[in-house]
Amino acid sequence: MPLPTPNLDDLRFQRDLVDEARRRIVRYCPEWTDYNLSDPGITLIELFAWMTEMLVYRLNRVPEKNYIEFLELLGIQLQPASSARAPLTFRLSAPFPLGPEDDTTTIVPQGTEVATWATEEEPEIIFTTDRKLAIAPPQLIQVRRETEFNRNYLSRLGVEDFYAFGREQPEVGDTFYLGFDDGLDISGYILRLAFEARETQAPGIRREDPPLVWECSLGSGRWEEVSVSTRRGERDTTGGLNNERGSLVLYLPLGMVPDQVHGRSAYWLRCRLEPRHEGQGMYAQSPRIRAILPFALGGTVWATHAQIVPEEVLGRSNGAPGQVLRLQHAPVLGLQAGEHVEVEEERDEETVFVPWERVPDFSLSDIHDRHFTLDEATGEVRFGPCIRQPNGAMRWYGRVPEAGRAIRMSRYRHGGGALGNVPADKLQVLRSAIPYIDRVTNLRRASGGRAQESLEEARMRAQREIRAQQRAVTAEDFESLAKQASRAVARVKCNSAGEIAPSAGSGDLPPGMVDLLVVPAVSGALGAGDLSSLAIDQPLIATIRSHLDRYRLLTTTIHIREPRYLGIRLRVEIATSEFHQPEAVVERVRELLRLFVAPLPIDTEDARLQQIIGSEWEGWPFGRDLYVSEIYSLVQQVAGVKHVLNVQLGQRPVLPARESLSQEATHREDVPREGGTSSPDEDSLEVSDQRVISVPADTLLCLLSCEVEVVSL
């Protein structure tokens, strides 16, 4: 139970100050008989009552100010805003190679800036690439079949036909492999495969929807499905590898890495024969391929909402300890290699800039250490102070720059906030020309941008930090410390050995291992129906693991992954009350259910809906079952709903990576998608006639779609 806090501001303006003063007039000034509001004396009473109330109000702020001062003594600082990230796809003006034996290559440098279009209402939003992207002609070096993997058919193409699934009757599971040179990184490529084959009538299959599944290697024997693009101008024209000439386009994932398959290393693609539904049919004979030509149409690289500032001069040193300088732009993103403060020094009769090292604090610094601290939220750069010790001696915590020396920041990135969560296809302005690059866009919505931590959030975080005592032992410790790793983390659930059944997705955890389920801070993207934003990328996993390594026990192993997500489709039938617009009522019901069935709290402008959900709702709790009766109860509270007649539920597993794949590669430019939530897994949607949907302990619910129908009684 928390300690009770005294309320010093317990006096009310009218009841305790004005009325009490008027009652005392009879005793202290009986000749005063006019008590009307127009009397100057009453006006003076109200004036002094107002001044007294202000004094008491300020007095009541003292405990809050003391609390904040104590937080500063503990070293608690507001966490800076986090920056949104998005994969940027750069398209070539012509496919590579430009001709036979051509090796033309183009490079998108690290730090390339791409922006949105600026308007009178909205300024441009700039993203910069996180690493260099090199686009070169892909080198196909191996064509193999599962049943004869020791034989490379590439050199025989054009001389003899390659039977993709063997000369016998094709069977489900038959596979052929395409291996690309592992010396050229093709992860993130837009790859077009042009096929020449023996033209047949494709007996047994549907040319427009062949029973083929394409996959790429992710290393360690893992494979990820890659959907064939259906974007305009990129549709599959191979007819299931039965047309004389045709091509298909694959958007390779950024996680693709070289792997060894049966002892041979390459970037591997494989095509597996696997009918997904009866309409696809089955091959009566194997396709016969005569030639395979790979082309690069472009490439994808991660980008961050940030701008780069090189060699910004902060000022000149005054020679005093504890100097504070400020960068021109804030918040500042975490410093990367080569980003540091530089101070002028004399070396061999020459003035040079010497880099200084960033430290979290000066507690371990001495007079010879070139150390500085950086507050990423405000952009303040501090140098070490000089403090008098109990014995009277002065101790220098860190070296002080010599007086008159120039101080600069070699390079830093600034940006962040929810402003960077731009929708898909908004980043289209290439701020510098790059040879052979025709255009650029973000095929997925940017996500992860979050505002700077508020004071209330910092107070709650301080309580968790004090409880954890800078060590990770209990599940609550891991959850609290994982949230501190980055503002891009919204929710964390820690599971230890024995808490989750082996069927839950993580297996039977061995002793000493903790399973962290991380939900990224992507409320804005979820509000727009983008379920792919729930995927956590490797940089975020690395940030969390690096942060927890400082607090975990030496024998503790940390496993970080996404929760399992269960997609819910709702169909609700309602009757509206009189004098209410049915369209407005339907929209309110949809908005309410969108807020309720979500793994994160979603912002809404309708305060009444937020009141129905509850101000403390932080998203669907892990492992909480969904009851149909809850939907009835919630919808009935919406203004304008007279009766809730029926509620139907459907469910299917949601894999954020598959949702991302659907958005990047299978989204038709000419066919709008309902709410951005359509998926290649719609056929797996399971309609439930139960009154409750059971949710495993490591699973969260998310809304696929919500259909609300108004029924006339």
KACOR-V488282 format. One record per residue. N is the residue number from 1. RES is the residue in one letter. PHI is phi in radians with two decimals (none if undefined). NEAR is the number of other ideal C-beta (glycine too) atoms within 8 Angstrom. Layout:
BEGIN
n=[N	N]
res=[RES	RES]
phi=[PHI	PHI]
near=[NEAR	NEAR]
END
This chain:
BEGIN
n=[1	2	3	4	5	6	7	8	9	10	11	12	13	14	15	16	17	18	19	20	21	22	23	24	25	26	27	28	29	30	31	32	33	34	35	36	37	38	39	40	41	42	43	44	45	46	47	48	49	50	51	52	53	54	55	56	57	58	59	60	61	62	63	64	65	66	67	68	69	70	71	72	73	74	75	76	77	78	79	80	81	82	83	84	85	86	87	88	89	90	91	92	93	94	95	96	97	98	99	100	101	102	103	104	105	106	107	108	109	110	111	112	113	114	115	116	117	118	119	120	121	122	123	124	125	126	127	128	129	130	131	132	133	134	135	136	137	138	139	140	141	142	143	144	145	146	147	148	149	150	151	152	153	154	155	156	157	158	159	160	161	162	163	164	165	166	167	168	169	170	171	172	173	174	175	176	177	178	179	180	181	182	183	184	185	186	187	188	189	190	191	192	193	194	195	196	197	198	199	200	201	202	203	204	205	206	207	208	209	210	211	212	213	214	215	216	217	218	219	220	221	222	223	224	225	226	227	228	229	230	231	232	233	234	235	236	237	238	239	240	241	242	243	244	245	246	247	248	249	250	251	252	253	254	255	256	257	258	259	260	261	262	263	264	265	266	267	268	269	270	271	272	273	274	275	276	277	278	279	280	281	282	283	284	285	286	287	288	289	290	291	292	293	294	295	296	297	298	299	300	301	302	303	304	305	306	307	308	309	310	311	312	313	314	315	316	317	318	319	320	321	322	323	324	325	326	327	328	329	330	331	332	333	334	335	336	337	338	339	340	341	342	343	344	345	346	347	348	349	350	351	352	353	354	355	356	357	358	359	360	361	362	363	364	365	366	367	368	369	370	371	372	373	374	375	376	377	378	379	380	381	382	383	384	385	386	387	388	389	390	391	392	393	394	395	396	397	398	399	400	401	402	403	404	405	406	407	408	409	410	411	412	413	414	415	416	417	418	419	420	421	422	423	424	425	426	427	428	429	430	431	432	433	434	435	436	437	438	439	440	441	442	443	444	445	446	447	448	449	450	451	452	453	454	455	456	457	458	459	460	461	462	463	464	465	466	467	468	469	470	471	472	473	474	475	476	477	478	479	480	481	482	483	484	485	486	487	488	489	490	491	492	493	494	495	496	497	498	499	500	501	502	503	504	505	506	507	508	509	510	511	512	513	514	515	516	517	518	519	520	521	522	523	524	525	526	527	528	529	530	531	532	533	534	535	536	537	538	539	540	541	542	543	544	545	546	547	548	549	550	551	552	553	554	555	556	557	558	559	560	561	562	563	564	565	566	567	568	569	570	571	572	573	574	575	576	577	578	579	580	581	582	583	584	585	586	587	588	589	590	591	592	593	594	595	596	597	598	599	600	601	602	603	604	605	606	607	608	609	610	611	612	613	614	615	616	617	618	619	620	621	622	623	624	625	626	627	628	629	630	631	632	633	634	635	636	637	638	639	640	641	642	643	644	645	646	647	648	649	650	651	652	653	654	655	656	657	658	659	660	661	662	663	664	665	666	667	668	669	670	671	672	673	674	675	676	677	678	679	680	681	682	683	684	685	686	687	688	689	690	691	692	693	694	695	696	697	698	699	700	701	702	703	704	705	706	707	708	709	710	711	712	713]
res=[M	P	L	P	T	P	N	L	D	D	L	R	F	Q	R	D	L	V	D	E	A	R	R	R	I	V	R	Y	C	P	E	W	T	D	Y	N	L	S	D	P	G	I	T	L	I	E	L	F	A	W	M	T	E	M	L	V	Y	R	L	N	R	V	P	E	K	N	Y	I	E	F	L	E	L	L	G	I	Q	L	Q	P	A	S	S	A	R	A	P	L	T	F	R	L	S	A	P	F	P	L	G	P	E	D	D	T	T	T	I	V	P	Q	G	T	E	V	A	T	W	A	T	E	E	E	P	E	I	I	F	T	T	D	R	K	L	A	I	A	P	P	Q	L	I	Q	V	R	R	E	T	E	F	N	R	N	Y	L	S	R	L	G	V	E	D	F	Y	A	F	G	R	E	Q	P	E	V	G	D	T	F	Y	L	G	F	D	D	G	L	D	I	S	G	Y	I	L	R	L	A	F	E	A	R	E	T	Q	A	P	G	I	R	R	E	D	P	P	L	V	W	E	C	S	L	G	S	G	R	W	E	E	V	S	V	S	T	R	R	G	E	R	D	T	T	G	G	L	N	N	E	R	G	S	L	V	L	Y	L	P	L	G	M	V	P	D	Q	V	H	G	R	S	A	Y	W	L	R	C	R	L	E	P	R	H	E	G	Q	G	M	Y	A	Q	S	P	R	I	R	A	I	L	P	F	A	L	G	G	T	V	W	A	T	H	A	Q	I	V	P	E	E	V	L	G	R	S	N	G	A	P	G	Q	V	L	R	L	Q	H	A	P	V	L	G	L	Q	A	G	E	H	V	E	V	E	E	E	R	D	E	E	T	V	F	V	P	W	E	R	V	P	D	F	S	L	S	D	I	H	D	R	H	F	T	L	D	E	A	T	G	E	V	R	F	G	P	C	I	R	Q	P	N	G	A	M	R	W	Y	G	R	V	P	E	A	G	R	A	I	R	M	S	R	Y	R	H	G	G	G	A	L	G	N	V	P	A	D	K	L	Q	V	L	R	S	A	I	P	Y	I	D	R	V	T	N	L	R	R	A	S	G	G	R	A	Q	E	S	L	E	E	A	R	M	R	A	Q	R	E	I	R	A	Q	Q	R	A	V	T	A	E	D	F	E	S	L	A	K	Q	A	S	R	A	V	A	R	V	K	C	N	S	A	G	E	I	A	P	S	A	G	S	G	D	L	P	P	G	M	V	D	L	L	V	V	P	A	V	S	G	A	L	G	A	G	D	L	S	S	L	A	I	D	Q	P	L	I	A	T	I	R	S	H	L	D	R	Y	R	L	L	T	T	T	I	H	I	R	E	P	R	Y	L	G	I	R	L	R	V	E	I	A	T	S	E	F	H	Q	P	E	A	V	V	E	R	V	R	E	L	L	R	L	F	V	A	P	L	P	I	D	T	E	D	A	R	L	Q	Q	I	I	G	S	E	W	E	G	W	P	F	G	R	D	L	Y	V	S	E	I	Y	S	L	V	Q	Q	V	A	G	V	K	H	V	L	N	V	Q	L	G	Q	R	P	V	L	P	A	R	E	S	L	S	Q	E	A	T	H	R	E	D	V	P	R	E	G	G	T	S	S	P	D	E	D	S	L	E	V	S	D	Q	R	V	I	S	V	P	A	D	T	L	L	C	L	L	S	C	E	V	E	V	V	S	L]
phi=[none	-1.19	-1.19	-1.18	-1.81	-1.21	-1.68	-1.38	-1.70	-1.86	-1.69	-1.83	-0.98	-1.38	-1.24	-1.67	-1.95	-1.18	-1.12	-1.15	-1.14	-1.19	-1.18	-1.51	-1.07	-1.05	-1.39	-1.65	-2.56	-1.16	-1.29	-1.44	-2.10	-1.67	-1.86	-1.21	-1.14	-1.39	-1.23	-1.02	-1.12	-1.10	-1.08	-1.13	-1.06	-1.15	-1.11	-1.23	-1.13	-1.12	-1.13	-1.12	-1.11	-1.13	-1.10	-1.16	-1.08	-1.12	-1.08	-1.25	-1.42	-1.06	-1.03	-1.14	-1.12	-1.08	-1.05	-1.15	-1.10	-1.13	-1.09	-1.16	-1.09	-1.42	1.43	-1.36	-2.18	-1.18	-1.26	-1.24	-1.13	-1.68	-1.73	-1.26	-2.25	-2.69	-1.38	-1.72	-1.85	-1.72	-1.84	-1.38	-1.30	-2.62	-1.11	-1.70	-1.34	-1.29	-2.91	-1.02	1.10	-1.47	-2.15	-1.04	-2.28	-2.15	-2.20	-1.69	-1.15	-1.09	1.56	-1.11	-1.69	-2.26	-2.28	-1.47	-1.29	-1.43	-2.21	-1.17	-1.56	-2.22	-1.31	-1.23	-2.01	-1.88	-2.01	-2.18	-1.22	-1.45	-2.61	-1.28	-2.07	-1.88	-1.99	-2.32	-1.08	-1.17	-1.89	-1.39	-2.09	-2.52	-2.31	-2.35	-2.02	-0.98	-1.33	-2.33	-1.21	-1.28	-1.96	-1.71	-1.53	-1.05	-1.19	-1.66	-1.10	1.63	-1.73	-2.39	-1.31	-1.74	-1.38	-1.03	-2.12	1.54	-1.37	-1.43	-1.07	-1.04	-2.20	-1.04	1.80	-1.05	-2.48	-2.20	-2.10	-2.08	-1.90	-1.94	-0.92	-1.32	-1.42	-2.11	-1.27	-1.86	-1.10	1.45	-1.22	-1.62	-1.86	-1.85	-1.89	-1.69	-1.96	-2.02	-2.48	-1.25	-1.22	-2.29	-1.53	0.87	-1.12	1.67	-2.13	-1.70	-1.02	-1.29	-2.54	-1.24	-1.45	-2.04	-2.14	-1.73	-2.43	-2.20	-1.47	-1.97	1.58	1.00	1.35	-1.63	-2.26	-2.22	-1.23	-2.13	-1.35	-1.27	-1.13	-2.07	-1.19	-1.06	1.49	-2.21	-1.21	-1.19	-2.02	-1.47	1.07	1.24	1.16	-1.99	-1.36	-1.07	-2.42	-3.07	-2.59	-2.48	-2.13	-2.11	-1.66	-1.27	-1.28	-1.22	-1.48	-1.22	-2.39	-1.13	-2.59	-1.74	-2.06	0.92	1.47	-2.02	-1.65	-3.04	-1.44	-1.82	-2.04	-2.39	-2.07	-1.99	-1.45	-2.68	-1.13	-1.68	-2.71	-1.11	-1.16	-1.33	1.37	-2.57	-1.10	-1.51	-2.60	-1.28	-1.07	-2.03	-1.67	-1.79	-2.76	-2.31	-2.10	-1.59	-2.36	-1.72	-1.71	2.87	-2.69	-2.17	-2.55	-1.25	-2.38	-2.14	-1.19	-2.88	-2.12	-1.74	-2.04	-1.64	0.85	-1.45	-1.41	-1.55	2.50	-2.14	-1.27	-1.73	1.41	-1.66	-1.25	1.24	-1.17	-2.23	-2.11	-2.26	-1.26	-1.27	-2.20	-2.66	-1.27	-1.78	-1.32	-0.91	-1.19	-1.81	-1.04	1.54	-1.87	-2.84	-1.39	-2.16	-2.17	-1.14	-2.54	-1.61	-2.28	0.94	1.05	-2.37	-1.51	-2.31	-1.66	-1.85	-1.24	-1.91	-1.72	-1.47	-2.25	-1.19	-2.79	-1.77	-1.11	-1.87	-1.60	-2.15	-1.13	-1.71	-1.47	-1.47	-2.10	-2.60	-2.07	-2.33	-1.57	-1.16	-1.25	-1.83	1.38	-1.42	-1.87	-2.08	-1.92	-1.08	-1.56	-2.16	-2.16	-1.31	-1.50	-0.99	-1.49	1.65	-1.33	-1.73	-2.05	-1.70	-1.73	1.75	-1.29	-1.84	-1.02	-1.08	-1.06	1.51	-1.40	-1.30	-2.19	-2.48	-1.79	-1.05	-3.06	-2.72	-2.03	-2.29	2.63	2.03	1.78	-1.16	-1.05	-1.39	-1.40	-1.41	-1.17	-1.11	1.11	-1.75	-1.55	-2.28	-1.74	-1.48	-1.36	-2.52	-1.25	-2.23	-0.98	1.24	-1.62	-1.54	-2.75	-2.54	-2.80	-1.85	-1.27	-2.09	-1.16	-1.23	-2.57	1.77	-1.25	-2.56	-1.21	-1.05	-1.05	-1.43	-1.12	-1.13	-1.12	-1.14	-1.13	-1.15	-1.14	-1.08	-1.09	-1.18	-1.16	-1.13	-1.18	-1.29	0.97	1.02	-2.59	-1.90	-2.16	-1.50	-1.07	-1.13	-1.08	-1.10	-1.14	-1.16	-1.22	-1.15	-1.17	-1.29	-1.11	-2.82	-1.24	-1.36	-1.72	-1.76	-2.41	-2.44	-2.16	-1.83	-2.09	-1.86	-1.01	1.58	-1.47	-2.14	-1.18	-0.98	-1.33	-1.37	2.04	-1.77	1.37	-1.42	-1.16	-1.30	-1.03	1.56	-1.95	-2.02	-1.90	-1.79	-1.74	-1.99	-1.93	-1.25	-1.44	-2.29	-1.05	-1.11	-1.17	-1.11	-1.06	-1.59	1.47	-1.61	-1.33	-1.16	-1.20	-1.28	-1.21	-1.78	-1.64	-1.13	-1.03	-1.19	-1.07	-1.12	-1.12	-1.14	-1.10	-1.09	-1.19	-1.28	-1.08	-1.39	-2.12	-1.30	-1.22	-1.06	-1.60	-1.60	-1.83	-1.92	-2.03	-1.94	-2.69	-1.41	-1.17	-1.40	-2.06	-2.01	-1.41	-2.05	-1.94	-1.99	-2.29	-2.12	-1.92	-2.31	-2.06	-1.61	-1.35	-1.17	1.15	-2.10	-1.27	-1.00	-1.10	-1.18	-1.14	-1.05	-1.13	-1.15	-1.13	-1.06	-1.11	-1.10	-1.20	-1.14	-1.24	-1.36	-1.63	-2.66	-1.34	-2.37	-1.18	-1.96	-1.19	-2.52	-1.52	-1.59	-1.15	-1.17	-1.17	-1.12	-1.17	-1.14	-1.19	1.91	-1.18	-1.63	-1.23	-1.94	1.83	-1.08	-1.17	-1.07	1.30	-1.50	-1.24	-1.84	-1.81	-1.09	-1.08	-1.11	-1.11	-0.98	-1.12	-1.18	-1.11	-1.10	-1.45	-1.28	-1.07	1.73	-1.58	-1.54	-2.46	-1.83	-1.55	-2.79	-2.35	-2.06	-2.06	-2.28	-2.55	-2.78	-1.13	-2.06	-1.89	-0.95	-1.13	-1.20	-1.11	-1.11	-1.05	-1.08	-1.25	-1.35	-1.99	-1.95	-1.26	-1.40	-1.22	-1.81	-2.16	-1.16	-1.85	-1.26	1.14	1.23	-2.04	-1.18	-2.69	-1.16	-1.72	-1.06	-1.16	-1.53	-1.13	-1.83	-1.40	-1.81	-1.78	-1.43	-1.59	-2.60	-1.88	-1.33	-2.11	-1.09	-1.16	-1.86	-2.14	-2.11	-1.70	-2.46	-1.59	-1.40	-2.82	-2.45	-1.87	-2.02	-2.04	-1.62	-1.92	-1.51	-1.58]
near=[2	3	4	4	5	5	6	9	8	5	9	6	10	7	8	9	13	11	9	9	11	10	7	8	10	7	5	5	6	5	4	8	4	6	8	6	5	4	9	5	8	12	9	8	11	9	8	9	12	9	8	10	11	8	8	11	9	8	9	10	8	9	10	7	8	8	9	9	8	8	11	8	6	9	6	9	7	9	9	13	12	12	14	15	12	14	13	15	13	15	12	14	6	6	9	16	11	7	5	4	5	9	7	10	9	12	9	14	7	7	7	12	11	15	12	11	8	7	5	2	3	7	4	9	13	12	17	14	16	9	7	8	12	10	15	10	12	14	9	11	8	11	13	12	15	9	6	7	11	4	7	7	10	10	5	8	12	5	4	4	7	13	10	12	13	9	4	5	5	11	7	7	7	14	11	13	14	14	14	15	9	8	4	10	5	12	11	12	13	14	14	14	13	12	14	9	15	8	6	9	4	10	8	7	13	9	10	3	6	12	13	10	10	13	11	15	14	12	8	5	5	7	9	11	9	14	12	11	13	10	11	7	4	9	8	10	8	12	10	13	13	13	12	7	8	13	11	13	14	16	14	12	13	9	8	13	9	9	12	7	11	6	4	9	6	13	16	12	14	12	11	11	15	9	10	7	6	5	6	12	10	10	14	6	7	12	13	11	13	10	9	13	6	14	13	17	11	11	13	14	14	13	15	13	16	13	10	10	12	6	7	10	7	11	7	7	13	6	8	6	9	9	11	8	9	9	15	6	8	10	14	14	13	5	9	6	3	6	10	11	14	12	14	11	10	5	7	3	3	6	6	7	10	10	9	11	9	10	11	3	6	11	5	4	10	7	6	4	10	10	14	14	11	12	9	11	13	8	15	10	15	11	13	16	8	10	7	6	8	3	4	5	6	7	8	11	11	16	11	13	11	10	7	6	11	9	15	11	14	13	10	13	14	14	13	16	13	9	7	15	13	12	6	9	8	10	17	11	9	11	8	6	5	11	5	11	14	6	8	11	11	16	12	13	14	16	14	15	16	11	6	11	10	8	7	6	8	14	10	8	13	11	8	11	12	8	9	13	5	5	8	12	5	6	9	10	13	16	12	13	13	15	10	9	11	9	10	10	15	10	10	12	10	13	14	10	9	4	8	12	6	6	4	11	8	10	5	5	14	6	4	7	12	13	14	16	13	16	14	14	11	14	11	11	12	16	9	9	8	14	14	13	14	16	11	10	8	6	7	13	11	8	10	15	10	8	13	14	8	5	11	10	7	4	5	10	7	12	10	9	11	11	13	11	16	14	13	14	14	15	11	16	11	17	10	10	7	3	3	10	6	8	6	9	16	11	8	13	15	10	11	14	15	12	13	10	11	14	13	13	9	10	7	8	4	8	6	7	13	11	8	10	10	7	5	4	9	6	12	10	5	11	9	7	8	12	8	10	7	9	14	10	8	13	15	9	7	13	7	11	15	7	8	12	7	7	12	8	14	13	11	13	9	14	8	13	10	12	15	11	15	14	14	12	15	12	11	9	6	4	5	3	9	7	7	9	11	8	10	8	10	8	6	7	11	7	7	8	3	6	5	8	11	5	11	10	10	15	13	13	14	16	14	13	9	12	8	10	8	11	8	4	4]
END
